[in-house]
């Protein structure tokens, strides 16, 4: 796993980069509220990336850093990103290993006191970042899970169930925010995972590092999550398998994981059969 250090823009994987950070005579203002960094990861998503970018730029929060990491798109995605060159703080187009490697790049480039992820296809609602700032200002927390609209509003946070169920929070993209110093404690995303590296980070964050977090209220919805994203295209049994890999890496008993995997498969099949009978 990569160490939490500065990312070198002279890295050979970087193909292009830009943004307001690289403009001369850029005035640095002082603020009384924390800097919040939003990281958007995208690859070949020309139909959705603009809506995602605009939802960040429309936020009424002035101490905001926005970083976009493009995975060497070959459609019009990069062209759309460049349209916002004077508004995005940093954008990078690079060859990356996967989604998690791209997120790590964004984190290493970030300067915010608080870091949030908003992947392409997802978008924030009005005043989402103000809500996030208020929670961190008014509570002694390491991280926040905001309510997110999917097929319905998801808002519960149930850390006590993490030993047998990892979907204990509303959403990673769009809903998850963490203090920079807390991100350093838990580390970066493990890019050796094809899927579920976010679950691995959440497990480490709650179980191993004992970090403290809160959810927003049900009516404090931060944004909308694209239910047609990458993970939705994977069969359920594969996602359960990736979850078991995450658990095994984090030291859970192998025999227990076999039992848990079988139990999840049976429960899923039961639910499918039940729905088909309706």
C-alpha positions in Angstrom: 0.0 0.0 0.0 1.2 3.5 -0.8 2.5 5.7 2.0 0.7 8.9 2.8 3.2 11.4 1.2 3.2 14.1 -1.5 2.4 13.0 -5.1 4.9 14.1 -7.7 3.3 15.6 -10.8 6.5 14.7 -12.7 5.5 11.1 -12.3 5.7 9.3 -15.7 2.1 8.1 -15.3 0.9 11.7 -15.5 -0.1 12.5 -19.1 -1.7 16.0 -18.6 -2.6 18.2 -15.7 -4.0 21.7 -15.1 -6.3 23.8 -12.9 -6.2 27.0 -10.9 -3.3 25.8 -8.6 -0.9 26.3 -11.5 -2.0 29.9 -12.3 0.4 32.7 -11.5 -0.4 35.4 -9.0 -3.2 33.3 -7.4 -4.3 35.1 -4.2 -4.4 32.9 -1.1 -7.3 33.9 1.1 -7.6 33.2 4.8 -10.8 31.5 6.1 -12.2 30.9 9.5 -13.7 27.5 8.5 -11.9 24.3 7.4 -10.8 23.6 3.8 -12.7 20.7 2.3 -11.2 18.8 -0.6 -13.6 16.9 -3.0 -12.0 14.3 -5.2 -13.7 13.1 -8.3 -12.4 10.0 -10.2 -13.5 9.4 -13.7 -12.8 7.4 -16.8 -14.7 7.5 -20.1 -17.9 9.0 -18.6 -18.6 11.9 -21.0 -22.4 11.8 -20.4 -22.2 12.2 -16.6 -19.0 14.0 -15.7 -20.2 17.5 -16.4 -23.2 17.2 -14.0 -20.9 15.9 -11.3 -18.4 18.8 -11.7 -21.1 21.4 -11.7 -22.7 20.1 -8.5 -19.3 20.7 -6.8 -18.7 24.1 -8.3 -22.3 25.3 -7.3 -21.6 24.7 -3.6 -21.9 27.8 -1.5 -18.8 27.1 0.4 -15.8 29.3 -0.3 -12.9 27.3 1.3 -13.3 24.4 -1.1 -10.6 22.5 -3.1 -11.7 20.4 -6.0 -9.5 17.7 -7.6 -10.5 15.6 -10.6 -8.5 12.5 -11.5 -9.1 11.2 -15.1 -7.9 7.7 -15.9 -6.6 8.4 -19.4 -10.1 8.6 -21.0 -10.4 8.1 -24.7 -13.8 9.7 -25.2 -14.7 13.4 -24.6 -14.3 13.3 -20.8 -11.0 15.1 -20.7 -12.3 17.8 -23.1 -15.2 18.4 -20.7 -12.9 18.6 -17.7 -10.7 21.2 -19.5 -13.8 23.4 -19.9 -13.6 24.0 -16.2 -9.9 24.6 -16.0 -10.4 28.0 -14.4 -12.6 26.6 -11.7 -11.1 23.2 -10.8 -8.2 23.5 -8.4 -6.3 20.5 -9.9 -7.1 18.1 -12.7 -4.9 15.2 -13.7 -5.1 12.7 -16.6 -3.0 9.7 -15.9 -2.6 6.0 -16.3 -3.6 4.4 -13.1 -4.0 0.8 -11.8 -7.7 1.1 -10.9 -10.3 3.3 -9.2 -8.5 3.1 -5.8 -5.1 4.1 -7.2 -6.8 7.2 -8.7 -8.4 8.1 -5.4 -5.0 7.7 -3.7 -3.6 10.2 -6.2 -6.3 12.7 -5.3 -5.7 12.2 -1.6 -1.9 12.7 -2.0 -2.5 15.9 -4.0 -5.1 17.3 -1.6 -4.5 20.1 1.0 -7.9 20.0 2.7 -8.6 19.6 6.4 -11.4 17.3 5.4 -11.5 15.0 2.4 -14.6 13.7 0.5 -15.1 11.5 -2.5 -17.6 12.2 -5.3 -17.2 9.8 -8.2 -18.4 10.6 -11.7 -22.1 10.0 -12.1 -22.8 11.0 -8.5 -23.7 14.6 -7.6 -24.2 16.8 -4.6 -27.3 18.6 -3.6 -27.4 22.3 -2.8 -25.6 23.2 0.5 -24.1 19.7 0.9 -20.7 20.9 1.8 -22.1 23.5 4.3 -23.8 20.6 6.1 -20.6 18.6 6.2 -18.7 21.6 7.6 -21.3 22.1 10.3 -21.0 18.5 11.5 -17.2 18.7 11.8 -17.4 22.1 13.5 -20.0 21.0 16.0 -18.9 17.5 16.9 -15.6 15.8 17.8 -15.5 13.3 15.0 -13.0 11.7 12.6 -15.4 11.0 9.8 -19.0 11.6 8.6 -21.5 9.5 6.7 -24.1 11.7 5.0 -27.5 10.6 3.9 -27.6 9.8 0.2 -30.3 9.3 -2.3 -30.1 6.0 -4.3 -33.3 4.1 -5.1 -34.5 5.7 -1.8 -32.7 7.7 0.9 -30.1 5.7 2.8 -29.0 7.3 6.1 -28.2 4.7 8.8 -24.8 4.0 10.2 -24.5 0.7 12.1 -20.8 0.0 13.1 -21.9 -2.7 15.6 -22.7 -4.9 12.6 -19.4 -4.7 10.9 -18.2 -8.1 11.9 -20.8 -9.8 9.7 -22.1 -7.1 7.4 -19.9 -4.4 5.7 -22.7 -2.3 4.1 -23.2 -0.5 7.4 -23.3 3.0 6.0 -25.2 5.0 3.3 -22.6 5.4 0.6 -18.9 5.9 0.1 -18.9 8.3 -2.9 -21.1 11.3 -2.2 -21.6 10.5 1.5 -18.2 9.8 3.1 -16.0 12.6 4.6 -12.9 12.2 6.8 -10.5 14.5 8.5 -7.1 14.6 6.8 -5.3 13.7 10.0 -7.6 10.7 10.5 -7.0 9.6 6.9 -3.3 9.6 7.7 -4.0 7.3 10.6 -6.0 4.8 8.6 -3.9 5.0 5.5 -4.8 5.0 1.8 -7.0 2.7 -0.2 -5.5 -0.7 -0.9 -5.2 -0.7 -4.7 -4.5 -4.5 -4.8 -8.3 -4.9 -4.5 -10.3 -4.8 -7.7 -13.5 -4.1 -5.7 -14.4 -3.2 -2.1 -11.2 -1.3 -1.2 -13.6 1.3 0.3 -15.0 -1.5 2.6 -11.4 -2.4 3.6 -10.7 1.2 4.5 -14.0 1.5 6.5 -13.2 -1.7 8.4 -9.7 -0.5 9.3 -11.1 2.8 10.3 -13.7 1.5 12.7 -12.2 -1.8 14.0 -8.5 -1.3 13.9 -8.1 2.5 14.4 -11.2 3.0 16.6 -12.0 6.3 14.8 -15.2 8.1 15.7 -17.9 9.1 13.3 -21.5 10.1 12.9 -24.2 10.0 10.2 -26.3 12.9 9.2 -30.0 12.9 9.7 -32.4 11.4 7.2 -33.5 14.8 6.0 -29.9 16.0 5.6 -29.3 14.3 2.2 -26.0 15.3 0.7 -26.5 14.1 -2.8 -27.5 11.4 -5.3 -25.6 8.2 -6.0 -25.5 6.6 -9.4 -26.9 3.1 -8.9 -25.7 2.1 -12.4 -22.0 2.4 -11.5 -19.2 -0.1 -11.8 -20.0 -2.3 -8.8 -23.6 -2.7 -9.9 -22.4 -4.6 -13.0 -20.7 -7.4 -10.9 -22.7 -10.5 -9.9 -23.7 -10.6 -6.2 -21.6 -13.7 -5.4 -18.5 -12.0 -6.7 -19.1 -9.0 -4.5 -19.5 -11.3 -1.5 -16.3 -13.0 -2.5 -14.4 -9.7 -2.5 -15.9 -8.9 0.9 -14.5 -12.1 2.2 -11.1 -11.2 0.9 -11.3 -7.9 2.7 -12.3 -9.6 5.9 -9.5 -12.2 5.6 -6.9 -9.5 5.0 -8.1 -7.9 8.2 -7.6 -11.0 10.3 -11.1 -12.6 10.5 -11.2 -16.3 11.0 -11.1 -18.3 7.7 -13.7 -20.9 8.7 -16.0 -18.2 9.9 -15.6 -16.5 6.5 -16.6 -19.7 4.7 -19.7 -20.0 6.9 -20.5 -16.3 6.4 -20.1 -16.5 2.6 -22.5 -19.5 2.3 -25.0 -17.8 4.6 -25.0 -14.7 2.4 -25.4 -16.7 -0.8 -28.4 -18.6 0.7 -30.0 -15.5 2.0 -29.6 -13.8 -1.3 -31.1 -16.7 -3.2 -34.0 -16.8 -0.7 -34.7 -13.2 -1.3 -34.6 -13.7 -5.1 -37.0 -16.6 -5.0 -39.3 -14.6 -2.7 -39.4 -11.7 -5.2 -40.0 -14.0 -8.2 -43.1 -15.5 -6.4 -44.7 -12.1 -6.1 
